[in-house]
Amino acid sequence: MKAQTFLAIKFLSGKKRSFLVSFLTWMAILGVLVSVASFIVVEAVMVGFGKDLQAKVIGFSPHLSLTMKAGEGLGPDLLVKSRQVPGVRDVSRFVEGEAVLRTEEDETQGVRVRGIDASAPPFPADFQVYFEEGEDWSSLQAKGEELPGIVLGKELAASLGIVPMMLEKVELLYPFGEVGPTGEVEPTVRAFRVVGTFKSGYFDYDNKFALASLGEVQRVFGANSPEQLGVYFKDPGDSSKRKASFGAFPGVDRVATWQERNARLFSALRLERGGMALVLVLMTLLASFNILSMLMMVVYERRRDLAVLKSLGMGEAGIGGIFYRAGLWIGVLGGLSGIIVGGGICLLLRVVKLPLPAPYYLDALPVDLNPWWMGLTFLLALGVSLAATWLPAREGRRLTVVEALRYE
C-alpha cells in the first residue's frame, strides 16, 4: 500500500480522541450511498414504466401506417409488396375516424372508431378482449337481420354505463355525412350491438376507442376517412428504417410510424425522465458537499501532521494525492454500497411485484434494471467525489511548515 493511500485512510478514520472526523466520514459515505441507490431505483422504475407503456402502444396500434391518397384504394398488389419488405410480420387494412357514440339511454360521448378486418384481427395474442358468450371477432359482421357488433374499450363502456352482457344497442353518429335532398349535410347514423369490451392497458385507448368491422366503419365515414394499411414488423424498431421504402409505393399519401403518432406521449416521458435525472444529479452534488466539509475539517485537524510530512520532504503533489485518494475511497465505498442497495431494492421489487392503486393502470410497479446505468451512476459518484477533493487538496498544498507549527 502506498504511503498516500495509507495516510488517506488514517486521516479519514480521525484521531483517537476525536469522533467528529470519523462520524463525518461515515456521513459522507452514506450520502453517496443514498444518492447512488436512489438514482438506480428511480431510473429502473422510469425505464420500466416507459417500456411497459411502449409495449401497450405497440400492441394496440400498427407499427407503420400508410394512408392512401383520395380516390386510391388498397389494391392486392400493394398488400403483396408490403408483405415482401424484409422484416414485415403482417399487414392489415383498417379505417379510423372520430364519431359520437349514443346509447339507448341517450348518453353520448365522442369516440375514436377503428374499422378492422374481422377475419384476421391485427392484435397480439395477449391482447385482452372480453366477448360475451357465443360472440367472437366474426360477430363484428352483420349476420342476417342482426345488427353488426362493436367492441368498446373497458373504460368507455363503464363511463357510459353499458353492460355488454345485455347486448345493448348503440349508435354511431358522424356529423359530416352525405348531402341530403335539401342541400344540407345530413349526419350518418349506424346502429351496432355491443358484443364485448377490450383492455389494452393504456387508459387513453380504453377510454376513447371502439372497434368495429372495416366495412361498417367505411359506411359511417364514407370518403371522409381514407383507407389505411397497418404494417407490423417482427421488430417494431424497424418501422423508422423502413418508412422511406413504404413511402415510395404508388398511391401512398402519408406514412407514419408508431413513434410519430405518439410523439407527444414519449416526449413527455423523456422530459419527465430527464427532469428526474437532473434532480438525482443535484442530490449527488449535495452529497459531495459532505465530502468537501469533512476533508476541510481534516485539513484543519491534521495541519501539524501535514507540516511534518512536508518537512520530511513530501511535495505538494504528494499532499494533494492524500486528499484525492481520500475522496476516491469515499466514492468507491459509497458507490459500491449504493449499487448493492439499489440493485437489491430493484430485484426485491421484481420478486414482490409491489401492487399499485387502480388509477395508475398498472398491475405492479414496473422495474427494468440496466447494468449500463448502474455503471454510469457509479462513475458519476466517483467523479463527484473526486471533484469535491479539489479545494481541500489545494488548502493542504498551500499550508506552510512555519505557519502550521507556529503555535505548537
N, C-alpha and C positions, 0 to 999 in steps of 0.2 A: 504494500500500500504506500503510495506516495505521501510525502510529508504534508503536502497541501490538503490532500483528502483526509488524512488523519486529523489535522488541525480543524478542518471544516466540521467534522463530526464532533470533535471535542468542544468547539465553540457553540455548536447547536445544543449540546447537552447542558450547557450552563455550568456555573461554578457550584461547588458542593453546598455552599450556604445560600445560594440564590436560586429560588424556584421560578422566578419570573421568566427568565430566558427560555428554559425548557418548556414552560407552560405555553409561551408564545410560539415556540417551535411546533408543538403539537396542534395548536390552533391554526397555524399556517398550513400544516399538512391536512388537517380536517377541512379547511376552506377549499383547498384544491380538490380533495376527495369529493366533497358535496357538489362542487361545480361540475366536475367530470361526470359523476354519476347522474346528475340532473340532465346534463347535455345528452348523454346516451339514451336515457329513458324517454325524454321528451321527443328526441329525434326519431327513435324507434316507433313511438306511438304516431307521430305525424306521418312518417313514411307508410306505416301500416294502414292508417286511415286513407291516405291518398291512393294506395294500391287497391284497397277494398272498394273505394268509390269508383276507381277506374275500371275494375272488373265488372261492376254493376252497369256502368255506362256502356261498356263494350258488349255485355251480354244482351242488352236490350236494343241497341242501335247497330246499324250496319257499319262496318269498318270504313267503307268508302261508299259514298252515294253519288250516283250520276243522274243529273236532271236533264231531261231531253228538251230540245227546242220546241216552241209552239208548233203544233201540227205534226211533230215527229213522234212516232211510236217506237216501242222496243221490239224490233224485229228479231227473228230467230238467229240471224247472222251475228247480231251484237251479243246475244247471250252466249253463242258458241265462242266468239272471240274473247269474251271476258273470262270464260272458263279456261281458256288456253293460256292465259297470262300466268307466268311462274309464280307459285306461292298462293294462288287462289284456291280456297277450300270449297266455296259455294257462291252462287249468285241467286238473287231473288227479286222479283218485281214488287213494287209497293207504291202506294199513293198516300200522301199525308197532307192534312189541312186542318184548319180550325173551324169549329161549328159550335152550336148551342145544343146542349142535351136537356131535354124536358121529360120529366117523369109523369106518371099518372096523377100524382098529387099536385101537378103544375109547378113543381120545383124545377128551377133552371140553373144551369152552370155552364160556363164556357169550357170546352174540352178540345183536345187535340186528337184527331181521329187518324188512325193509320190503317190503311187497307192492305192486307197481306194475302199471299197465296195460301188458302186454307188447306190445300192438299199437301203442302210442304212448308209448314211454318218455320221461319228462319231464326229459331231461338235455340240456345244450348239445352242440353239435357237437364241441367239443374235449374232451368227457369221455372218458377213456381206458378202453375196455373191450377185453379180450383174449379173444375167443371162440376155442374150438378149431375145427379145420377142420370145416366143414359145420354149425356151430352159429351161431345168432343170437338175437335177442330172442325170436323165436317159440318157441325151444327151452324157454323157461320154462313153457310149457303142456305138459300131458301129452298125448302122441300115441300112441294105441292102447295097447299094453302097456308102452310106455316110461315110465320114471319122469319126473316133471316136473323141469326143470332149475333150478339155483340158481347165482348168480354171487357169489363171495366176494371180499372185499377182499384185495388182494395180500398185505398183511402178515398177515392172518388165515390165509390159505391156507399161507403159509410157516411160521407158528408151529405149525400142526397137521401139517405135513409132507404136505400134499395136493398132488398133481401133476395139474392139470386135464386134461392130455393123456391121462391114463389113464381119464378119465371116472369118477372114483371115486364111490362111493355114500356118502352121508352121511345122518344122521337129525337131524331137529329134534324136540326133546323139550320139551313145555310142561307143567310140573308141575301146573298148575291146570286140568285138563281137565274131563271130564264125570263125573258121579256114577255109579258102577257099580251093579250089582245088589245088592251088599252094603252100599251106602250110603256107601262110601268114594270119595274123589275119585281118579280114575284119570288118569295123565298122558296127554296126547295125543302120539302119535308119528307122524311123517310122514317118509317116505323121499324123498330127492332125489338127482340125479346132478349133479356139478359140471361145468358146461359152459364156465366161463371165470372170469376174475378182472377186477377193476377197480382203477384207481388214481385217486383223487380229488385227490391231492397233499396231503391233510391226514391225518396219521398216525392220529389217533383214529378217523376214518371207515374208513380202510383196514384197521385192526386190529380193528374191532368189528362192522362192518356186513356183512350178506348181503342180496342182492336176489333175490326170487322173484316169481312171478305173484300178482296180487291174490287170485284165488280160492283158491289153495293156502294162502296165509298166513291167509286167513279161516278155512279149515278147521282150521288149527293153533290159532288163538287163540279162535275162536268169538265169543261175545258179550263176552268179556273185553277185547277191543280194538276199540273203535268205529271205524267207517269215517271217514276224514278226506278233506278236499278241499284239494289244494295249488293255490295261486294263484300265477301267475308274471307279473310286471309287466315292461313294457318298460324301466322304470327301477326297480330294486329299492328305491330310496329312497322310492318312493310307498307302500310297504307300511304305514308308520306313518300316513300321511294317510288311507288308505282302510280302515283297520282298523274304524272305527266303523260304516261303511256295511255291511260284511260281517257284523258282529255283530248287526245288526238283521234278518238273514234268518231266517225261521221254521225251527225245529229245530236251530239252531246253539247249541251249549253253550259252547264256548270259541274264541277267536280269538287266535292268537299270531304275531307277526312273527319274521323270522329274527334280528333283533337280540335279542328277548326270549328265544328258545330258546338263544342263545349268549351270554347276558348275562355269565356268569362269565368266559368267554374274553376278550371285548372289554373287560371291566372290568379284567382282569389286564393286558391290553395298554396300556390308558390309564394304569394305575398305574405300569407299567414305564417308559412314555414320560415321564410326569410326574417320576418319580424321576431319570431320566437327564437331563432338562432342568434339574432342580434342581442336580445335580452340575455341569453345564456352566455354570450361572449362578454357582455358587460359584467355579468355575475363572476366570470372567471377573472376579469380585470380587477374586480373588487377584492377577490381573494389575494391578488398579487400585492395589495396594499398591506395585508397582514405580513407577507414576507418582507416587504420593504421596511415596515416599522420594527419588525423583530430583528432584522440584520442591522438596522441603525442602532438599536439597543445593544447589539453585540459589539459594534464599533466602540460605543461609549464604555461598556463594561470591560472590554478586552484591550483598551488602549495601551496599558502597561505591557501586556504580552506582545502586542504588535510592535511596540518600541524596542523590546528585547530582540524580537525576530529581525528587525531592521538593523539593529546594532551588531547582530551576528552575521550580517551580510545578505539577508534576503532582500531582493529587489522589489520595486513597485509591482512588477508583473506577478511575482510570487504572492505578494499580499493580496492583489486583486483576484488571483486564482483561488485563494481560500474562500472568498465570498461567492465567486462563481460556482465553485463546487458545492458550497452550502445550498445555494438556490437550486442547483441541479438535483441534489439529494431530496430536497423538499418536493420538487416537481415529479421526480421518479416515484417516490413513495406515495405521494398523494394521487398521482395519475394512475399508477398500477392498482392502488386500492380502489379508486373510483371506477376503473374498468371492471374490477371484480364485483363491486357492489352494484353498479349499474347493469352489468350483464346478468348478474344473478336475479335482480328485480325483473328484468325483461323475460328471462327464462321462466321465472315463477309466474308471471302474468300469462305466459303462453300455456302453462300447465293448468293453472287455476281457472283461466278464462273468466276474468272479472266481468260480471254482468253489468249492463248499463241500463238506465231508465228508458222507457219506451220512446220519449221524444228524440233520442239520439239515433233511432232507427238502426241500431246495431245489436247483434246478439251478445257480443262480448267486446272488450277493449282490444282493438287490433294492434299487434306488435310485430314489427319487422326489424330484426336485429341485423345490422350491416357491419361486418368486420372492418370495412374500409373507414366508416365513420368513427368507429372506436379508435382506430389508429390515428386518424386526423385529430380527434379530440385529445388523445394522449400527447401528440406533438404540439397542439395548442397549449396544453398545460405546461409542457417543458419550456416552450418559447416565452410564455408569460412569466414563468418563474425565473428564467434567466434574465429577462428584461428588468425584473424588479431588483436584481442584484447590482445594477449598474451604479446607482447612487451610493450605496454602502461601500462598494469596491472603490469608488472614486474617493470617498472620505477616508477610507483606510490607507490608500496610497498617499494621500496628501498629509497624513499625520507624520509629524517630525518627532525624532527621538527626544530632543530637548524639551519640546512642549509637553510630550506625554509624561516625562519623568520629572518635570519641574517641581511638582508638589508631592512626589512620592518619598 
